[in-house]
Amino acid sequence: MIVERLYALQTNLLEDIAASAILFIGISLLWEQTPAAWPQPIYYIALAVGLFGYFEAVSPPETADREA
């Protein structure tokens, strides 16, 4: 039981790291195509919204309600 739980957590962590890397690289590549006049905070806001959206909607933490 403990080993299965650790394996599940490890798998979720690896998926989250991979998804975060893909989001970061994708947003960075898109940012390179934007006009130079765009302010840098737009890039950071896009990163924050993308990563927060992923972790809030796609990969929310396990709770007692979800395990039941």
LINLIN-V753883 format. One record per helix or strand of 3 or more residues. SS is the DSSP state (alpha for helix, beta for strand). FROM is the first residue (numbers start at 1). LEN is the number of residues. If there is no record, write none. Layout:
BEGIN
ss from len
SS FROM LEN
SS FROM LEN
END
This chain:
BEGIN
ss from len
alpha 2 31
alpha 40 19
alpha 64 4
END
